[in-house]
Amino acid sequence: MSAPAVLPHVEAVRAVLAAVPLTVYVGGAPAGPTPLPKSFAVLYPAGGQAGPVSLADERTALDVLLQVTYVATTPEGALGTADRGRVALAGPLTVDGRVCWRPEELGGPPLARDDDVTPPLYYLPVQYRIRSIIA
């Protein structure tokens, strides 16, 4: 048995969000001269926690906290982007060799404006718990 990996779960979240369609970044939006889309999502995954699935202590279960920050040029755009993300994450994820629960939405801080960028952007972070076991 091998320990569960976080990256395939992050890629599964990216895939369902990209299908809505949303532009999705991991760890932050890219800096540079290329303009960002009007709305997008940024994934901030934690390292996860492998746990036992039985008294035999086989650590093949995975529990990951993942924040999806929905970003747009207007407050309504950020809320609408979060709504699209919520619909995309309503079903179980598909990860090879794993059985996944539906992502559990845990909420997050309220909508905020980022004045450190020009033009200002609005963002709404939403945290999800991602769980899976070996198939």
N, C-alpha and C positions, 0 to 999 in steps of 0.2 A: 504494500500500500504506500502511496506517496502522499505527501502533504498537499492540501489544496492550495491553488494559486489564486491570487487576487486579480492579476492582469486579465485573464479570460472573462472574469465577471465585469470588469470595467469596460472591456471591449463589447460585451453583450449590451450593457447600458448605452454605450455610444451608438451601437447599431440600431437599437430601437428608437433612440432620439433622432438619429440621422434619417430614419425612415419616415418621420412625420411631415416634412423634412425640417431639420434644424442643423445648422453648422455647430459642431461640437469640438471643443478643445479640452485637453487634460492638463491640469496644473496651472492654468492661467491662459489668458488671451495672448496671442503673439504680439510682440512689440515691433515697431518698425514702420516703414513708410507705406506698407500695404494697408488700405482702409479696411476696417472691420465691417462685417455685415450689419444691417439694421437691427437684427436680433440674433442671438446665439446663446449657447449654453456652455458652461465651463464645469468640468467634473473635478472634484477634489476628493480623491479616495483616501481612506485611512489604510493602514497596513493589514487590517483584518485580524481575526483571531480563529485559530484552528482549535477545534474541540472534539471530545470523544463522542462517538455515536452509540457506544455500548459500554458495559462494564469491562470489556477487554481493553479499553483505553486506546482504541484505534482512532487517532486524531484526523478524521477525514471530513468532519463537518466544518463549515466555514461561515463566519459571521463578520460582515464588513459594513462599516459606516461609510456612506458616500454622500457628499454634498453636491448637489447640482445647483449652480448659480445661474439663473436665467437673467439675461441682460438685453436691454433694448434702448433705443434713443428716446422713448417716451415712457411715462409710467404705465399707460395702457398697454404699450407694447411689451413691457416686462411681464405684466400680469397675464396677457394673452399667450406669451411664450411659455410661461409656467403652466398655463392650462393645457397647452399642447403637450408639454412634457408629462403632465399628470396622466393624460390619456395614454400616451406611449408607454408609460411605466405601470399601467393598470394590470398587465398580465404577467405570468411567470417569464423569467429570462431563459434563454437557451444557451447553455454552456455544455460543450462536448464532455461526456462522461459524468455529468452532474445532474441532479434533480434540484431545481430551484423553486423556492417559494416566490410568490408575488412580492415585489419590493414593498416594504412597509414604510409608508410616509410618516416621518416624525416631526414635520413642521420645521420652523426656523425663524430667524428674525424678520421683522417687517421690511417692506419695500424701502429702498434707500436710493439716494442720488449720489453719484460719484463726481464731485467737482474737480478732482485731480486730473481728469482727462478732458481734452477739448475735441469735440463738444462734450458736455456732460452726458453721462450714461446713467440709466436706472437699473438697479439690480435687485433680484429677489432670491436669496439662498433658501433651498429646501433640502433637508436631510432625509436620507432613506437608509433603511437597514436592508442589506442584501444577505440572504441565507441560502445555503445549499448543502447537499450531502452527495456522497459518491453514488452513482447510479447502480 
